[in-house]
Each structure stands twice: as C-alpha cells, then as structure tokens.
Amino acid sequence: MDVSVLERDFHLAQEAVAHQGDTVRSLKAAAKDGNADRAAVDEAIEKLRNVKLDMERKRKAFEDTTGKTSSSNKEAFRAAMLNALERRLFFIPSFKIYGAVAGFYDYGPPGCAMKQNVTQTWRNHFILEENMLEVECPAVTPEIVLKASGHVERFTDFMVTDVKTGDCHRADHLLEAALEACIEDAKSTPEAVHAARDLLARVGELGAAKLGAALTQYGVKSPDTKNDISPPFPFNLMFKTSIGPRGDMVGYLRPETAQGIFVNFRDLLYYNGSKLPFAAAQIGNSYRNEISPRAGLLRVREFTQAEIEHFCNPQDKSHPKFKSVADVQPLLYSRALQMGNEKKPKRFPLGQAVSEGIIANETLAYFIGRTYLFAQRIGLNPDRVRFRQHLQHEMAHYAEDCWDFEVECSYGWVECAGLADRSAFDLNAHSSMSKVELAAYERFPEPREEDVLSILPNKKELGKLYKKDAKAIADALEAMSECDALEMQGKLAAGQSAALKVDGGVFEMQPGFVEIRQQRKKLSGRNFTPAVIEPSFGIGRILYCVFEHCFYTREGDDQRTVFRFTPLTAPVKCTVFPLLQRAELNERAEAMSAALTRERLSNTVDTTGTSIGKRYARTDEIGVPFAITVDYQSVEDSTATLRERDSTAQVRVPLAELPALVRRLTDMELSWDEVAAKYPAQAPASDE
Amino acid sequence: MDVSVLERDFHLAQEAVAHQGDTVRSLKAAAKDGNADRAAVDEAIEKLRNVKLDMERKRKAFEDTTGKTSSSNKEAFRAAMLNALERRLFFIPSFKIYGAVAGFYDYGPPGCAMKQNVTQTWRNHFILEENMLEVECPAVTPEIVLKASGHVERFTDFMVTDVKTGDCHRADHLLEAALEACIEDAKSTPEAVHAARDLLARVGELGAAKLGAALTQYGVKSPDTKNDISPPFPFNLMFKTSIGPRGDMVGYLRPETAQGIFVNFRDLLYYNGSKLPFAAAQIGNSYRNEISPRAGLLRVREFTQAEIEHFCNPQDKSHPKFKSVADVQPLLYSRALQMGNEKKPKRFPLGQAVSEGIIANETLAYFIGRTYLFAQRIGLNPDRVRFRQHLQHEMAHYAEDCWDFEVECSYGWVECAGLADRSAFDLNAHSSMSKVELAAYERFPEPREEDVLSILPNKKELGKLYKKDAKAIADALEAMSECDALEMQGKLAAGQSAALKVDGGVFEMQPGFVEIRQQRKKLSGRNFTPAVIEPSFGIGRILYCVFEHCFYTREGDDQRTVFRFTPLTAPVKCTVFPLLQRAELNERAEAMSAALTRERLSNTVDTTGTSIGKRYARTDEIGVPFAITVDYQSVEDSTATLRERDSTAQVRVPLAELPALVRRLTDMELSWDEVAAKYPAQAPASDE
C-alpha cells in the first residue's frame, strides 16, 4: 500500500483525536454547570479513547511500511494494552488529581484483586508447600541495620545533573542511549559501531571516572534541554527519614525485605528446633528512590517483594525434595550459552543441570524448578520465561552462583526474580555489626580430639602493674590470632618481652604476664554460620508480565480486547447477566450472585440494558473467565447459560449446580472441556 | 495465708530467676567455644522462662493479698500471655539484635499467619460480601495531599522535653499520670480528688496553654530524671522524607490509608458506572512517629489499617442490606448512656437504634452490625466488645456521628475501629486543593426550571482597555458570588461604576463591561459532593485483643497455656504426630501432612521423641485446634486419632477421611460435636 496514503490516514486520525478532545472538554465544562449528563461526558471520553487507539493502529501501519516495524509493533501492542489496563482501572497513576508523581502507581479494583491472587498463589506454592517460616517486619529501618547490609554505603546509582536546570538523570541510561544511537547511525564507521557495542555491554560495570569519560567522549548532553551535564556522582536510592521525636535517629525505608529475615535468624532457628536446613520468607513493600523512573509499571519507587532465605549447612546444599523437580525442563541461559556463538537459552532437565555442574547445587536448582512451575500456574507463557545465569563479573564477590528469572515482554527480557547462593555473607555482616552470634550448631557423629591454643593472662599480675588498663590488656591477649599468640609464646619462652597493641597504646609483655600453650581438647560439635540461598521475587513486575502474556484481541476485531487470565489469577471469577431488564430475571441474577459470593467467588451483576454481546465484551476486557446469563428458559426450567471467555463457547447448566461448578473451574480442579462434555451446548447470542 | 510467707516465696522465686539467668549466660559462653550443645542452651533458656513465670505468679499472689488485686491480676495475666506470645514467636521486637527500636514489632511465623487469616476474613466479610472496590496506594505521599487532608497542619501530639537531657514525653500522658496519682493519694482532699477527676476527663481537649498551666499546677517533672520539663508544644507525628533526587519534593509516610481512596474518587465513581452509593476499601500499612510509644503492641509506629469509604447521597443514607442486621444486638454505649448515671452500655437491636435516632443513619448502623458479626467470626468475646458513641466535643466539626468499636482487654477498653459519618468534608478538601471536581451527578426525575444568574463579561471591550489583565478580570467577574453579582448589576444598571477586586488590584467596572442577568434555565440534574461514611479498622490492635480473649491455662495447671483461636484464625490448622519414632509411623505421618497440605491446610509434623502429652501441650500453646496422631493401630486398620484442642477429646477416624474432615472443621462448616457424634471416641493418651 502507498506510504503517502498511510501517512494521510494517520494524520486524519490525529485530527480526529484532537477534535474529540475538544468535545470532551466542552462537555465537561457544561457538566460543571449541571447542564450535561455525566454519562454523556463518560461516553465522549470513551469515544476519545477509541479514536486514540485507532490513531495508534494507523501510526503502526504507517511506521511498519516505512521500516520501523518490530519496535513500533511492540509499542503499539503495549499502548493498546496499557490503554485497556488504565481504562478498566487495573492501575492508576498515584495522586493523579494532583498531577501524579513519577514512579508511583495505585492498583485499582481489578489490579488489586489480581495482585492478591498472584501473592496468595505464591504463598501457597512456596510458603505453605515448604512449611517456610513467614515473618513480617517494618519498612522503617534504623540506619545500623542497613550499614551492616552495606546499603548505606553501596546502594547507589550514578547520577548526572543538567548544569543549567539541575534536572537529574541516570548516567548509565544517558550513555546507553548515546551508544545505541551511534550503533544505529548509518554514518558510524564499523570500528565505531564495534566500540559502542563493546562498551554498551559493560556500562553497568563502569565506575564514576570511566563513566564520566565515556559521557564526554560521546558528547552526551541533558536529554530535553541539550545543556551540558555534570560529571556522574553516586546517589543513594534509599528514602531517608527520622525515627522518634528527637530527630537524632536516622532511619530508611527498607530497599528490600530480606534484612528483616537475617536479623531474626537466631529466633527463627530456635523456632525451628535449632535444626537446619529451613527457609524463612517475607512478603512486603520495599522502597527505592529512583533517580528518573521510566518503563512505567516496571520501575517504581514503592513495590512489593516476596523473598525467601533458605538457610543450610555450607557443606551440604542438597535438597530433600529435589527429585520432584529433577525432570522439569525450563529454558536455561547458562554462562556458557551466553558466551557461546548462538547466544540462545536451552531447555535442560534440572537433574542434568546439577549433575553437569551448570547449576551450583540442588537447592538453587530446586527453587529454579519451583519458580518455573509457579510461572505457569499464574499464566505466564513458558516459552517466554528463562533463567539467565550471572556472568562472573555480574556477581558479588561472596556469591557462589546467581540466576535471574527473566520474562520476555514488550520491553525485552525483564528480570522478575533473582535466585542467588549468597554464601554466609549476610549473617556474618549482621553478626559482626551487632556482636550477636548468628550461627548454627552441628553435633559431631562422635566427639573429636583437637589441639586448641589456650591463652591464660595472669590477671593478678597485670592488675598490679597496669591497674585500669589491665582488663583491656587481658582482653587483647585473649583476642590474639593463633600465629600472633605463638610468636609471643616464642619470645616469652626465650625470656624476651613482646609488644602488645591495645587500642591506641602498646604494652611490653614480660614472661609470666600470660601463659600460652597448645591444649588437647575434646569437642562434641562446632558452631558455624549457615549459607543462604535467596530466591527474591518482584510481584509487581511479575504481574505486569502476566498482563502482557494474557492480552490479545478477538480474531478480526482488534477493538475487542481480551485478557486470557487463568481462573486462579483473574480479578473477577464470574459475571451474572439477566438477558433483559425484567424483574423476574434480575431477581434470579441477584440470587445467583449471592450464591457465588457464598462460594467466595468474586462476581458482578450487570443489569445495564446494553446488548448481551457488549456486556460479554466488557467482561472480556478485564479477563473474567466465566459468565452466567439468566434468560427466559431459566424461569421455566431453572437453568442458565455458562460462557467461557476464550472459546466464547456456552453450555446450559441447572442453576443449582452452577456455584459449585464455577468454584471447581476457578480452583482449576475441573477443565472447561470436561464441562463442555458434560452439559448441552448453547448457541451463542446473536450478537456474540 | 500469711503475707510474710507470700513475700518470702516471691523473693525466693526472684533469686531462682537470677540464678538461672547466670546458668544461661555461662552455657552460652561455653557454646561459643563449641563446648556446649546448643540444645542444652535452649533447654536452659526454656527453664529460665518457666522460673520467670513462676515468679510472676508468686508476685501476683503476694500483691493480691496486699491489696493491689485487680490491676496486678491483669498485669500477671498479660505477663503470662506476652510470655507465651514472645516465646512462641508470635511477635518479636524489631531489630532485636541491635537492641530493638521502640514502637516497632515483627510478626513471627504464627503471628504472621494469624494476621493474614484475620485480614483475609476481613476482606471476605466486607469487600467480597459488599462488592467493594479495593485499591492499593503507596505509603509515600507527596505533601500536597496531606496538606489538603489537614494532616500537615493538625496531625500532632503535645510534647514536652526534659530541660536537661532533652528526653521527649507526651504532655497528656504525664498529666494523666499526675492526676491519677493525686486521685489515689490518700492525703488528697475530696475537693482536690474531684478537681483531678474532672480534669482527667478533659485532658484530651486541652490546648497548649491550658495543658502547660495544668502541668505546672500539678508540679509535673520529667518521669525518670525528675528534671523540669519544657512547656508543651505540638509535634507532627508523620514520618517525613523526600521524593526524587533533587531533594525539593517533601513527602510523608501516610498516617492513614483513607486519603488514597479520596484522591481516586473520580475514577472509582466512573468504574462503578457513575452510580451511588458504592464503597471503596484499602488494606495497608500506615505510619505514626509516636513520641514515646508504650502499651506494647497497642501503640506502634507502623501498623496495618483496613479502611472503608462508603460514598452516598447526603440526602439518602439508607442501606439496601440494612434489614440483614436490623435484629443484631451489640452493646451500644450511646451519648445518653455515657452521660447518664449508670455509665453502662446496653444491648439494642440496630433497627430500634436507628428508628429511635440513637444511631444517625442506616448505613452507619449497618457497618456497626457487620463489625459486630466480624468480631465474633474472628473469636472476640461478644460480651467484651462495645460500640461507644463520640460525645459532641470529641467529634470533628464536620462529622455527623461517630462510634468507636472498643474491645475490653487488660489495658481497659481499647479502640480497635472507628465508624464515622464524615459528611462531604474529605472530598471537598481535595476538590478545592486539587481544583478537580469530585462530585456525583444526580438526574432529576424530570427536568426542573430554575433561575440561574448568568454573568457575561464583554471580553472584547475588556481586552481593548486592560490588555493582559483582561482575562483575569473576566475570570473574576464570572467567579463572583450571586450577591456580589447582583450588587454590581444594580450599580451598573444605575449608570454607576462598580469596583472589582482582582488578586491584588482593584478595577472600576463601567456599564457595558459585563452583562449580568437572571436567566430561566431547564436543569436535567445536578452535581453534588457525596457524603462519606468511614469504618476504619486497626488490624494489629484487633489481633492483640484476639490473643487476650483466647488465652487461658488448663484447669489445675497454669503452666499449660492455651489459645482458643477459632479454626479460621488459628496460625496452624493441624499437627501430625507419630506416636513413637518408628519409620512406619513417621512415613504415615509425613503422608498425612502432605495430604493436608494439598487441602491448603497449614500443618506441622512433630517427630521429636518427647511424650505425646508434651507435644499436645506444645500445639496448645500456639492454639492449633486439631492434632492427628498416627499409632500402631494406624498401621493395622489405616485409622488415626483426631484430637480437639479445648475439650482435649479424641476420636478415631479413617486416614483417608481426615484431610477433608479437617478442611471442613477449619472452614467452620462442621462442628466438633458433629464429628464426635459420628466417629468412635478414643481414650486420651495416658499422660494427657
């Protein structure tokens, strides 16, 4: 088709949008004086949304033929989906009437319901199934906890500011944009493109200096104003506050829920009968004061995390239930595959992945398997989820192995969970900061004889000589490392004195001040710091990906949008329609709704006069899997039609059987095919 | 019994505690060097807890006979319960290993599970049942929202500081303590006692000046140091933070969840098909930076709220489902009863309470009824809950009627929910701050003819004369109140000029600048701001009261503590015991546990060798309602015993029937009596 025609269509559509926009404004004004029906306004708004959608389609058609196909495809898809989500109030920009605040979103009724369904499914799938110890800790956290975890020092992004306006930007984002531009620029030399590609892969690893140099090299300016930008500097992403009235106790909103579990390790171990392994979990909100949040629902400043800390003996990371997932075959994108030529993930049975050493241990692999099963349960497309192993340089120094659970959506592959073997890092950090031992006890099969160095300061002597310093000296002696102690023992044995550092000062130890000797001791067991394996989920991101994987438009009518949510995650399980607005039908509809509610099935009754087809379309838009229609036959033989969303197929079922039937369909104990086989089919309404 | 004996017993018990404390410390030290079994340490800790409990009982006995009966009774009860709660990790002081922070508590595994059960019951009871629109909004809130709501200006407590140490205290708390001391002081004159009583009732209403005067009059000092205190000054209880990297956007942690609903009113009304009435709800955390949190779990700085905003036409506050609660008879403590002589609440059928005008309207009464039913469902004692009406001076000026849902516990009557008719206050506040109309539209049965004043500025003329000011002037003219406009109309008609204030300046309007006249207009409807009825629940407080109402000790053995949680709220639904540690029993126990998990029943298996009686006692301590014991007969005839917590009665049930049976018992579809009638009774284990 001729591009100029497509371009004209697109511009006409743009005008239509502008025109309808005016209509809405004037109607609103009229409504203010009570001269226009609010319903009329809503209708106009509705129409505005549709012409906008039409414009998006025309832009797509135009852009596709002019080359920008794939990316604009994705954007059109996303635009259509976001339109459906926002129109039906799955989410709302927070504080909208005050102009909204970037990085904050509210969940409206259907979004809220789905978030709970996903969270509850997570809780049943992980916590209940594994008998995990769930805790709930406050978001407000005193500084010392986050100093121990390293967040106060290291939880930062590099920021640059517009030297004129002071606008803030993420340095890495600006550089990435510049590099992509260079790569796409036809005028770039092959060498330049190669260099840019190479740097693009390493942006995340650059320190302040190198990042600054690169920004200068590529002449990066402030995006909107084109002003110069400052050199990059680290900005801490934690929201800061103050606890208590004195204003002298710094607190932060937790950047992750995990720390609450670590600080409770001691009590949790006791609760578990002092036995390892065990897992603790927390579901709650975390906070990151993003510099310039983009990517809509994917990068928000307040978000719900679901984190698991599995504590085990570092010498034994086997998992009792590993067999149950050994044959599960998720797409694994191992280090080797990422470095290889194909750069494609591959399906592996997890048993094989462990035996071949692709995944470090059974426990990590077990959680990868459970995560994969969870993804399917909530309706993610198993061909569009993968587990990507961190490359060596991506991992923290203490981590043994890390895998990201990534889901493909219109933004590309998005990290929705991270599964990491963090060794004993976190417990050691809190133990040394709090001076509280965070360890487990292992009883030896039988007691062992071991040489233990004993250091016995002669406190009487020291006391006489050093008075108030005596205790500090004795402590310092007892705290000596083995080799320091042996060295001192040597000198003293040779009748020499030996210097001992105590805080600031130095004291000369003489023979007789301290007795140092190897002692044979019988040990019945040992204390050790458990290793931690941490699966950490971002519920909001997972939910967003569910939206994308479930969104589609009806064959031949891309105005009719549908969400193919699984019955488990669907925000509303069933709608009830009286075919027409008649008292006897409405009564039966209300009665059916009440019966569904008694079955704990969220449902709505739509008694509006609009055509049954329109009403079905409305429920398709929010992904309601089932619809019950009460018609005249219901009055005669107490049956009603039950309609399934995706097939739009209908069967006729006795009213009395419907609530239990829908309950079992929703719990996924019963498939639609089984229902269709059991009950007589019903021809869909004329306008379906 | 001789007081001196009781006193001696008490002091001996105190010594026992001190002694056992030392034992624990030394064992811990030994454990550090790997020379003591952690289990041994735990055992010692366990013993320490018991001697502490024993000491509490002895103190109680001693204090009772020495007169301080009731109050110390309550304190002993609370001490015993808190001991049980903390020992079994229902809650943990947050950041415990760092010395904890006042006003913050973690929920440990059983507490966490119960909180979810109570919250989920609330959601089913209110949101699902009423088809409410649930939303979830961020806790971080920009300042403008809380300026509109009045929190920035008025959400304060009066604080005094210790002039030497700077310690902070709540002024009202200090005054109350002083007044109570005066009332109890034998040396106080009747007049003084009367005056103190009178003031005590009004402490909450005092302003800074009167509060300061009273503190001086009663010579109040800083509690711990006895230093002088500063005059009282208001301290804002909101946690303050900053949104975004620039540091120029003030934000607060929300002090309540309600505001998130109000700012979304417009979209929610649209979602509801522009129809009233409808209710929206939000469950989430709120934050109050208390000055000096006391009363443990009752006054915390981070807590979960469940709030409902029911929007309706101010002229029609009837409720469609009111009939369903008209005969419910909660204890009502109306204004009249509070002012009367008896000062006792009274049971009223809610229908009568509305018809007699005791409760302002049906909707408010409906929610009172629903709240009462909810309280019973989660296991609160219906004789220890009441609804107390606010006295006139307790209510905000805009409120039409307010009732507090109060629960009696060891702290006295505690407010666990507030039910208020807030008129249109909140929506008006946000509407005027955001300049966004937050109104509903009401279509008249038939159009009405009404005189409407029309103001038509002569923009052409104004433009010529006033250039850039013209628009502001035109706007000011259109914004004139009816009487101002009529006044101006009069002057201009008489050929005079009329002054018009525009922001700062004043302009002289001449005839012809503006046309003002009464116009007959046909109005098809009107816009109005809906009234709001707000039931607001504190989940944590409700949970705490459930703990108190459910806690008891076994007849004749007050070492054996029990929580009589309803199966619905119980943290764990069932425990499974193999009678002895034998492989064939353990296998069957594990299989039963797996079957219960498939039924989504949280359960634990206890394979420790300890006696069955001890193991039952352990589950009683966390209120597990049911226990299944697999014994040798199980191996022969595939049955097991099922034990009910409170009666400790046991029946023998086929293994295959148990999971479904426990499921129905837990959902409270089946009572224990029915089960006991159906299955053969089983003699309890010898040591039960």
Chai-1 contact restraints between the chains, C-beta under 6 A:
chainA,res_idxA,chainB,res_idxB,connection_type,confidence,min_distance_angstrom,max_distance_angstrom,comment,restraint_id
A,G34,B,L523,contact,1.0,0.0,6.0,A-B,restraint_1
A,G34,B,R526,contact,1.0,0.0,6.0,A-B,restraint_2
A,G34,B,N527,contact,1.0,0.0,6.0,A-B,restraint_3
A,R38,B,S274,contact,1.0,0.0,6.0,A-B,restraint_4
A,R38,B,Y441,contact,1.0,0.0,6.0,A-B,restraint_5
A,L89,B,D267,contact,1.0,0.0,6.0,A-B,restraint_6
A,L89,B,Y271,contact,1.0,0.0,6.0,A-B,restraint_7
A,I92,B,D267,contact,1.0,0.0,6.0,A-B,restraint_8
A,S94,B,P138,contact,1.0,0.0,6.0,A-B,restraint_9
A,F95,B,P142,contact,1.0,0.0,6.0,A-B,restraint_10
A,F95,B,V145,contact,1.0,0.0,6.0,A-B,restraint_11
A,F95,B,V263,contact,1.0,0.0,6.0,A-B,restraint_12
A,I97,B,V263,contact,1.0,0.0,6.0,A-B,restraint_13
A,I97,B,S434,contact,1.0,0.0,6.0,A-B,restraint_14
A,I97,B,V436,contact,1.0,0.0,6.0,A-B,restraint_15
A,Y98,B,I144,contact,1.0,0.0,6.0,A-B,restraint_16
A,Y98,B,S434,contact,1.0,0.0,6.0,A-B,restraint_17
A,V101,B,P142,contact,1.0,0.0,6.0,A-B,restraint_18
A,F104,B,P138,contact,1.0,0.0,6.0,A-B,restraint_19
A,D106,B,V135,contact,1.0,0.0,6.0,A-B,restraint_20
A,D106,B,C137,contact,1.0,0.0,6.0,A-B,restraint_21
A,Y107,B,E136,contact,1.0,0.0,6.0,A-B,restraint_22
A,G108,B,V135,contact,1.0,0.0,6.0,A-B,restraint_23
A,P109,B,L133,contact,1.0,0.0,6.0,A-B,restraint_24
A,P109,B,E134,contact,1.0,0.0,6.0,A-B,restraint_25
A,C112,B,E134,contact,1.0,0.0,6.0,A-B,restraint_26
A,C112,B,V135,contact,1.0,0.0,6.0,A-B,restraint_27
A,C112,B,E136,contact,1.0,0.0,6.0,A-B,restraint_28
A,L128,B,S602,contact,1.0,0.0,6.0,A-B,restraint_29
A,L133,B,P109,contact,1.0,0.0,6.0,A-B,restraint_30
A,E134,B,P109,contact,1.0,0.0,6.0,A-B,restraint_31
A,E134,B,C112,contact,1.0,0.0,6.0,A-B,restraint_32
A,V135,B,D106,contact,1.0,0.0,6.0,A-B,restraint_33
A,V135,B,G108,contact,1.0,0.0,6.0,A-B,restraint_34
A,V135,B,C112,contact,1.0,0.0,6.0,A-B,restraint_35
A,E136,B,Y107,contact,1.0,0.0,6.0,A-B,restraint_36
A,E136,B,C112,contact,1.0,0.0,6.0,A-B,restraint_37
A,C137,B,D106,contact,1.0,0.0,6.0,A-B,restraint_38
A,P138,B,S94,contact,1.0,0.0,6.0,A-B,restraint_39
A,P138,B,F104,contact,1.0,0.0,6.0,A-B,restraint_40
A,P138,B,E302,contact,1.0,0.0,6.0,A-B,restraint_41
A,V140,B,E302,contact,1.0,0.0,6.0,A-B,restraint_42
A,P142,B,F95,contact,1.0,0.0,6.0,A-B,restraint_43
A,P142,B,V101,contact,1.0,0.0,6.0,A-B,restraint_44
A,I144,B,Y98,contact,1.0,0.0,6.0,A-B,restraint_45
A,V145,B,F95,contact,1.0,0.0,6.0,A-B,restraint_46
A,M159,B,P245,contact,1.0,0.0,6.0,A-B,restraint_47
A,C168,B,P245,contact,1.0,0.0,6.0,A-B,restraint_48
A,C168,B,R246,contact,1.0,0.0,6.0,A-B,restraint_49
A,F235,B,P245,contact,1.0,0.0,6.0,A-B,restraint_50
A,F239,B,T241,contact,1.0,0.0,6.0,A-B,restraint_51
A,T241,B,F239,contact,1.0,0.0,6.0,A-B,restraint_52
A,T241,B,T241,contact,1.0,0.0,6.0,A-B,restraint_53
A,P245,B,M159,contact,1.0,0.0,6.0,A-B,restraint_54
A,P245,B,C168,contact,1.0,0.0,6.0,A-B,restraint_55
A,P245,B,F235,contact,1.0,0.0,6.0,A-B,restraint_56
A,P245,B,I291,contact,1.0,0.0,6.0,A-B,restraint_57
A,R246,B,C168,contact,1.0,0.0,6.0,A-B,restraint_58
A,V263,B,F95,contact,1.0,0.0,6.0,A-B,restraint_59
A,V263,B,I97,contact,1.0,0.0,6.0,A-B,restraint_60
A,N264,B,I92,contact,1.0,0.0,6.0,A-B,restraint_61
A,D267,B,L89,contact,1.0,0.0,6.0,A-B,restraint_62
A,D267,B,I92,contact,1.0,0.0,6.0,A-B,restraint_63
A,Y271,B,L89,contact,1.0,0.0,6.0,A-B,restraint_64
A,S274,B,R38,contact,1.0,0.0,6.0,A-B,restraint_65
A,I291,B,P245,contact,1.0,0.0,6.0,A-B,restraint_66
A,E302,B,P138,contact,1.0,0.0,6.0,A-B,restraint_67
A,E302,B,V140,contact,1.0,0.0,6.0,A-B,restraint_68
A,S434,B,I97,contact,1.0,0.0,6.0,A-B,restraint_69
A,S434,B,Y98,contact,1.0,0.0,6.0,A-B,restraint_70
A,V436,B,I97,contact,1.0,0.0,6.0,A-B,restraint_71
A,Y441,B,R38,contact,1.0,0.0,6.0,A-B,restraint_72
A,L523,B,G34,contact,1.0,0.0,6.0,A-B,restraint_73
A,R526,B,G34,contact,1.0,0.0,6.0,A-B,restraint_74
A,N527,B,G34,contact,1.0,0.0,6.0,A-B,restraint_75
A,S602,B,L128,contact,1.0,0.0,6.0,A-B,restraint_76
